[in-house]
Each structure stands twice: as C-alpha cells, then as structure tokens.
Amino acid sequence: MYNKPNFHEGELQAQAMAHESDIAARNASNVADHIIRPALPFVRQQRMVYAASVDAVGRVWASVLIGERGFLEPSDDASTLTIHLDNVIRQAHDPLWSNIEQDGRIGLLLLELQTRKRLKINGQAHLESDRLVVEVTESVPICPRYIQRRTIELPSTSDKLMPTSIKHGLTLEPGHLNLLQSTDTFFLATAHKTHGADITHRGGPSGFVEVLADGKLRIPDYNGNGMFNSAGNVLIDPRAGLVFPDYVQRRMLQLTGRAEMLWDQPDPKGVTGGTGRFWQFQTSAWIETQLPEQLSTAFVDASPFLPQGI
C-alpha cells in the first residue's frame, strides 16, 4: 500500500465541502499503485467488469464488459491487468471499443453482486492485437455498502457477440422511464484530464433515481469513503456517463451527459441518509443495447445500509 500522493483539486474541494478531509486522508492509505495480492484470485475469477472510457469528443461513457473466467489476467508483479478480448462477449455497439483506441484513460470496477465484493482498478490502457493491457495507476478495495445482492449465471458459450439490436437517441424516451425509476443499481463514470477515468457503483432502494419534469435525473448521494473521486472529477469536468444494466429484461441503457453534485439540499424525507447531497444528471445522448440471452439473475436481498426515506 502507499499513501495516495495527491488528490486533485476537485477531490480536495469536494472533501472540504463535505467536511470529510480527515476521513479521505485516512482512507487514502488503502489505495495502491498495483493490484493488491490478496485480490488476485478474485480478479481472475470475475466474468463481469464495469468500465469508464472517454470518446473522441471528450464525452464519458460507462460500459459493462462480460467474458469467460480468466479474461482478466493480472501480471506477476500485479502492476498491469490484461483483458483478453478474444474471451470477451462483445457488445459491438459499445463506445468502449472505439474510445480505447484514441484515449488510454480507463476506469474498471470488478463487482461480484453475489458476495458484494468489489475492487476498483484505474489506469492507462493500450491495445496489443487481441489484448487490452491496462497499466495500473490506482487500485483500491472499496466498501460493500448499498450493493443489492444478486445471483448472476452466464453459462459458458462459444458465441462471443451479444445480441446486435440497438437503439440510440439524444433525449430519453418514455420507454426508459420504467427502467430508470425502478432500478436499484447503476454505474457512474467520470474522468479527469491528468488523474484518469473512474467508475463507481451506485445503489439504492428501487425508485431512488428520480426523473424530473425537465428530463434531468436526480439521485441521492450517500455516505462513502470520503475521497469523493466522482464528485471531485465533475467539479473540474462535468462530463459523465451512466450505465443501467437491466438484468431481468437483459438490456443495457448507457447515458452520456453532464453531472453535478447539489450540496446542502433540503431532505425532509431523509432519502440521502443525512448527507443532504443529490446528484443531478442531464442526458445528451443514449444507447440501448442487449445483454446476453443466456444471462439469468435472481434478487437475493437489499443492502442493510440503504436509507429508509424512500
């Protein structure tokens, strides 16, 4: 482990605004510049990883990556992570594939919904034939709060392509509202010019994502590790991406747009768990695609840490 040498200016500002600078400094000791060795077996066993990337015009996207066990291979010294693309079940329309060819910033989140174990790996990526090699700049095991447990089964398959149906647009459609307003899980991608891309899990009670009359999304922000990586990034660059996996209907809604944190907001129902903070997100483009037909899931239980205000 190493003490994170520096938070960038946005993270420091967000920590100060939340009065959590001391908490952030303590938790920074959990950040490493390599994959911690106790996590290596966990990495090798994963079949799903969530990714943040940046496109040619600077828009940020969040993606879901699915592969056969072993498609994530840490190096012997744990300083790099190789993603074997020939073992990835590719969604051909995912912006990730073109993004990584022109911008090496990548954020990865390994999340095992069945056990609530998760590990964040950020770095710089480059393509080597059928491999995506990530030079790890930061890795940290993060807390399991707000994760809803699910079993996810995906039988091995020789078909490496997901269903090819795609819809896309600029303004959210009425058909998206049910997914957004019933979800209990999504992923938020942000980026900083020099500190790289980052993706984080966001979970809450079903209905915690509110669609406002003007189409903006409003989402409560709960207590976390105090480092405010996402909030700090959007203070500097508000461009962000969200991905909503619909495990039951086997579809995936990716949004890109602009995010901001609303601080010290009235919260009479206690939906923020006492933080008084809300995310607000304005969509500028969306893509709806399909998850593998073989995917099957079952809800196990909700996080015991969820605020009771909703």
RABELJO-V333366 format. One record per residue. N is the residue number from 1. RES is the residue in three letters. PHI is phi in radians with two decimals (NA if undefined). OMEGA is omega as a letter, one per 40 degrees, with the letter a starting at -180 (999 if undefined). D_LAST is the distance of its C-alpha to the last C-alpha in Angstrom with 1 decimal. Layout:
# RABELJO-V333366
N & RES & PHI & OMEGA & D_LAST
N & RES & PHI & OMEGA & D_LAST
This chain:
# RABELJO-V333366
1 & MET & NA & i & 38.3
2 & TYR & -2.52 & i & 38.9
3 & ASN & -1.27 & a & 37.4
4 & LYS & -0.93 & a & 35.9
5 & PRO & -1.11 & i & 38.7
6 & ASN & -2.85 & i & 36.6
7 & PHE & -1.42 & i & 33.2
8 & HIS & -1.38 & a & 33.7
9 & GLU & -1.10 & i & 33.4
10 & GLY & -1.20 & i & 29.9
11 & GLU & -1.08 & i & 28.5
12 & LEU & -1.09 & i & 30.4
13 & GLN & -1.14 & a & 29.1
14 & ALA & -1.13 & i & 25.4
15 & GLN & -1.06 & i & 26.1
16 & ALA & -1.18 & a & 27.7
17 & MET & -1.12 & i & 25.1
18 & ALA & -1.59 & a & 22.5
19 & HIS & 1.03 & a & 25.3
20 & GLU & -2.21 & a & 25.2
21 & SER & -1.06 & a & 28.7
22 & ASP & -1.16 & i & 30.0
23 & ILE & -1.10 & i & 27.3
24 & ALA & -1.08 & a & 28.0
25 & ALA & -1.10 & i & 31.7
26 & ARG & -1.19 & a & 31.3
27 & ASN & -1.26 & i & 29.2
28 & ALA & -1.10 & i & 31.6
29 & SER & -1.20 & i & 34.1
30 & ASN & -1.49 & a & 32.2
31 & VAL & -1.49 & i & 33.0
32 & ALA & -2.13 & i & 36.2
33 & ASP & -1.69 & i & 38.4
34 & HIS & -2.72 & i & 38.8
35 & ILE & -1.32 & a & 36.9
36 & ILE & -1.12 & a & 37.0
37 & ARG & -1.06 & i & 39.3
38 & PRO & -1.07 & a & 37.2
39 & ALA & -1.55 & a & 34.8
40 & LEU & -1.06 & i & 37.6
41 & PRO & -1.07 & i & 37.5
42 & PHE & -1.06 & a & 33.8
43 & VAL & -1.04 & a & 34.5
44 & ARG & -1.17 & a & 37.3
45 & GLN & -1.55 & a & 35.3
46 & GLN & -1.33 & i & 32.5
47 & ARG & -2.01 & i & 32.4
48 & MET & -2.29 & i & 29.4
49 & VAL & -2.50 & a & 29.0
50 & TYR & -1.83 & a & 26.8
51 & ALA & -2.29 & i & 28.8
52 & ALA & -1.94 & i & 28.8
53 & SER & -2.58 & a & 31.8
54 & VAL & -2.22 & a & 33.3
55 & ASP & -1.55 & a & 35.3
56 & ALA & -1.15 & i & 38.6
57 & VAL & -1.85 & i & 37.2
58 & GLY & 1.58 & i & 34.7
59 & ARG & -1.25 & a & 31.6
60 & VAL & -1.79 & a & 29.3
61 & TRP & -2.22 & i & 28.1
62 & ALA & -1.93 & a & 26.0
63 & SER & -2.36 & i & 27.6
64 & VAL & -2.01 & a & 27.5
65 & LEU & -2.05 & a & 30.9
66 & ILE & -2.19 & i & 32.0
67 & GLY & -2.68 & i & 35.4
68 & GLU & -1.27 & i & 37.6
69 & ARG & -0.97 & a & 37.4
70 & GLY & 1.73 & i & 39.6
71 & PHE & -1.24 & i & 38.8
72 & LEU & -1.81 & a & 37.5
73 & GLU & -2.18 & i & 40.6
74 & PRO & -1.25 & i & 40.7
75 & SER & -1.28 & a & 44.1
76 & ASP & -1.03 & a & 46.2
77 & ASP & -1.62 & i & 45.5
78 & ALA & 1.09 & a & 41.7
79 & SER & -1.63 & i & 42.1
80 & THR & -2.33 & i & 41.5
81 & LEU & -2.24 & i & 39.4
82 & THR & -1.73 & i & 41.0
83 & ILE & -1.81 & a & 39.1
84 & HIS & -1.41 & a & 41.5
85 & LEU & -1.22 & i & 40.9
86 & ASP & -1.26 & i & 43.2
87 & ASN & -1.87 & i & 40.7
88 & VAL & -1.69 & i & 37.7
89 & ILE & -1.48 & a & 36.4
90 & ARG & -1.44 & i & 36.3
91 & GLN & -1.65 & a & 34.2
92 & ALA & -1.04 & a & 37.1
93 & HIS & -1.58 & a & 35.0
94 & ASP & -1.21 & i & 32.8
95 & PRO & -1.05 & a & 33.7
96 & LEU & -0.88 & a & 33.9
97 & TRP & -1.16 & i & 37.4
98 & SER & -1.44 & a & 38.9
99 & ASN & -1.05 & a & 36.9
100 & ILE & -1.22 & i & 38.4
101 & GLU & -1.36 & a & 41.9
102 & GLN & -2.20 & i & 41.8
103 & ASP & -2.52 & a & 39.2
104 & GLY & -1.35 & a & 39.2
105 & ARG & -1.15 & i & 35.9
106 & ILE & -2.55 & i & 33.6
107 & GLY & -2.09 & a & 30.5
108 & LEU & -2.20 & i & 29.7
109 & LEU & -2.25 & i & 26.9
110 & LEU & -1.67 & a & 27.9
111 & LEU & -2.37 & i & 25.0
112 & GLU & -1.76 & a & 25.6
113 & LEU & -1.09 & a & 22.4
114 & GLN & -1.14 & a & 24.2
115 & THR & -2.00 & a & 24.8
116 & ARG & 1.15 & i & 22.3
117 & LYS & -1.37 & i & 25.5
118 & ARG & -2.66 & a & 25.6
119 & LEU & -2.53 & i & 28.2
120 & LYS & -1.78 & i & 28.4
121 & ILE & -2.31 & i & 31.8
122 & ASN & -2.01 & i & 32.8
123 & GLY & -3.13 & i & 36.3
124 & GLN & -1.99 & a & 38.9
125 & ALA & -1.96 & i & 39.7
126 & HIS & -2.54 & a & 42.9
127 & LEU & -1.52 & i & 44.2
128 & GLU & -2.27 & a & 47.1
129 & SER & 1.01 & a & 48.2
130 & ASP & -1.71 & i & 45.7
131 & ARG & -2.26 & i & 43.8
132 & LEU & -1.93 & a & 41.2
133 & VAL & -1.79 & a & 41.9
134 & VAL & -1.89 & i & 39.4
135 & GLU & -1.44 & a & 40.9
136 & VAL & -1.27 & i & 38.2
137 & THR & -1.83 & i & 37.6
138 & GLU & -2.59 & i & 34.5
139 & SER & -2.51 & a & 32.9
140 & VAL & -2.67 & i & 30.3
141 & PRO & -1.38 & a & 28.4
142 & ILE & -1.99 & a & 24.8
143 & CYS & -1.17 & a & 22.3
144 & PRO & -1.60 & a & 20.4
145 & ARG & -1.15 & i & 17.0
146 & TYR & 1.29 & i & 13.9
147 & ILE & -1.59 & i & 16.3
148 & GLN & -1.53 & a & 15.7
149 & ARG & -1.32 & i & 19.1
150 & ARG & -2.46 & i & 21.1
151 & THR & -1.54 & i & 24.8
152 & ILE & -2.27 & i & 26.5
153 & GLU & -2.03 & i & 30.0
154 & LEU & -2.48 & a & 32.3
155 & PRO & -0.99 & i & 35.9
156 & SER & -1.02 & a & 38.6
157 & THR & -2.55 & i & 40.0
158 & SER & -1.46 & a & 42.9
159 & ASP & -1.45 & a & 41.1
160 & LYS & -1.65 & i & 39.9
161 & LEU & -2.02 & i & 38.4
162 & MET & -1.33 & i & 35.1
163 & PRO & -0.93 & a & 35.1
164 & THR & -1.67 & a & 36.4
165 & SER & -1.14 & a & 34.5
166 & ILE & -2.58 & i & 32.9
167 & LYS & -2.24 & i & 31.3
168 & HIS & -2.69 & a & 30.8
169 & GLY & -3.05 & a & 30.3
170 & LEU & -1.90 & a & 29.3
171 & THR & -2.10 & a & 26.6
172 & LEU & -0.98 & a & 23.6
173 & GLU & -1.73 & i & 24.4
174 & PRO & -0.94 & a & 22.6
175 & GLY & -1.14 & i & 22.8
176 & HIS & -1.43 & a & 20.6
177 & LEU & -1.10 & a & 17.6
178 & ASN & -1.10 & i & 16.7
179 & LEU & -1.10 & a & 17.0
180 & LEU & -1.13 & a & 15.0
181 & GLN & -1.48 & i & 12.1
182 & SER & -1.96 & a & 12.1
183 & THR & -1.20 & i & 13.1
184 & ASP & -2.12 & a & 11.8
185 & THR & -2.67 & i & 14.9
186 & PHE & -2.66 & a & 17.1
187 & PHE & -2.28 & a & 19.9
188 & LEU & -1.98 & i & 20.8
189 & ALA & -1.89 & i & 24.6
190 & THR & -2.43 & a & 26.3
191 & ALA & -2.68 & i & 29.9
192 & HIS & -2.28 & a & 32.4
193 & LYS & -0.98 & a & 36.0
194 & THR & -1.91 & a & 37.6
195 & HIS & -1.70 & i & 34.9
196 & GLY & 1.55 & a & 34.0
197 & ALA & -1.66 & a & 31.0
198 & ASP & -2.62 & i & 27.8
199 & ILE & -2.37 & a & 25.0
200 & THR & -2.42 & i & 21.8
201 & HIS & -1.40 & i & 19.1
202 & ARG & -2.27 & a & 15.5
203 & GLY & -2.25 & i & 12.9
204 & GLY & -2.97 & i & 9.2
205 & PRO & -1.10 & i & 7.1
206 & SER & -0.95 & a & 8.5
207 & GLY & 1.75 & a & 7.4
208 & PHE & -1.31 & i & 6.9
209 & VAL & -1.61 & a & 10.3
210 & GLU & -1.84 & i & 10.8
211 & VAL & -1.71 & a & 14.4
212 & LEU & -1.38 & a & 15.8
213 & ALA & -1.07 & a & 18.8
214 & ASP & -1.53 & i & 21.3
215 & GLY & 1.57 & i & 20.1
216 & LYS & -1.22 & i & 18.7
217 & LEU & -1.71 & i & 15.7
218 & ARG & -2.21 & a & 13.1
219 & ILE & -2.37 & i & 11.4
220 & PRO & -1.15 & i & 10.1
221 & ASP & -1.93 & a & 13.0
222 & TYR & -1.66 & i & 13.0
223 & ASN & -1.09 & i & 16.1
224 & GLY & -2.40 & a & 18.8
225 & ASN & -1.51 & i & 22.6
226 & GLY & 1.40 & a & 23.3
227 & MET & -1.46 & i & 25.7
228 & PHE & 0.93 & i & 23.6
229 & ASN & -1.11 & a & 25.6
230 & SER & -1.18 & a & 23.4
231 & ALA & -1.11 & i & 22.7
232 & GLY & -1.14 & i & 26.4
233 & ASN & -1.09 & a & 27.5
234 & VAL & -1.31 & i & 25.8
235 & LEU & -1.15 & i & 27.2
236 & ILE & -1.63 & a & 30.6
237 & ASP & -2.45 & a & 30.0
238 & PRO & -1.29 & a & 26.9
239 & ARG & -1.17 & a & 27.7
240 & ALA & -2.65 & i & 25.2
241 & GLY & -2.38 & i & 24.4
242 & LEU & -2.20 & i & 21.5
243 & VAL & -2.30 & i & 21.9
244 & PHE & -1.99 & i & 19.6
245 & PRO & -1.40 & i & 21.4
246 & ASP & -1.78 & a & 20.9
247 & TYR & -1.20 & a & 22.4
248 & VAL & -1.35 & a & 22.6
249 & GLN & -1.47 & i & 24.2
250 & ARG & 0.98 & i & 26.1
251 & ARG & -2.38 & a & 25.5
252 & MET & -2.48 & i & 24.6
253 & LEU & -1.95 & i & 23.4
254 & GLN & -1.86 & i & 24.7
255 & LEU & -2.08 & i & 24.0
256 & THR & -2.24 & a & 26.0
257 & GLY & 3.06 & a & 25.7
258 & ARG & -2.22 & a & 24.9
259 & ALA & -2.09 & i & 22.0
260 & GLU & -2.59 & i & 21.5
261 & MET & -1.72 & i & 19.4
262 & LEU & -1.72 & a & 18.3
263 & TRP & -1.80 & i & 19.0
264 & ASP & 0.92 & a & 18.4
265 & GLN & -1.61 & i & 15.9
266 & PRO & -1.02 & a & 14.5
267 & ASP & -2.53 & a & 10.9
268 & PRO & -1.09 & a & 10.8
269 & LYS & -1.61 & i & 7.2
270 & GLY & 1.24 & a & 7.7
271 & VAL & -1.24 & i & 5.6
272 & THR & -1.58 & a & 9.1
273 & GLY & 1.21 & i & 10.1
274 & GLY & 1.78 & a & 12.8
275 & THR & -1.38 & a & 14.5
276 & GLY & 1.19 & a & 14.0
277 & ARG & -2.00 & i & 14.7
278 & PHE & -2.34 & i & 13.7
279 & TRP & -1.46 & i & 15.7
280 & GLN & -2.25 & a & 17.3
281 & PHE & -2.34 & i & 19.4
282 & GLN & -1.93 & a & 22.2
283 & THR & -1.33 & i & 23.7
284 & SER & -1.95 & i & 27.5
285 & ALA & -2.84 & i & 28.3
286 & TRP & -2.50 & i & 26.8
287 & ILE & -2.35 & i & 28.4
288 & GLU & -2.04 & a & 27.4
289 & THR & -2.31 & a & 29.4
290 & GLN & -1.95 & i & 29.5
291 & LEU & -1.59 & a & 29.0
292 & PRO & -1.00 & i & 31.9
293 & GLU & -1.12 & a & 32.5
294 & GLN & -1.36 & a & 33.2
295 & LEU & -1.19 & i & 29.7
296 & SER & -2.33 & a & 27.9
297 & THR & -2.39 & i & 24.7
298 & ALA & -2.55 & i & 22.8
299 & PHE & -1.26 & i & 19.3
300 & VAL & -1.78 & i & 20.0
301 & ASP & -2.87 & i & 16.9
302 & ALA & -1.51 & i & 13.7
303 & SER & -1.09 & i & 14.1
304 & PRO & -1.29 & a & 14.1
305 & PHE & -1.63 & a & 13.1
306 & LEU & -1.11 & i & 9.5
307 & PRO & -1.04 & a & 7.5
308 & GLN & -1.71 & a & 5.8
309 & GLY & -1.35 & a & 3.8
310 & ILE & -1.47 & 999 & 0.0
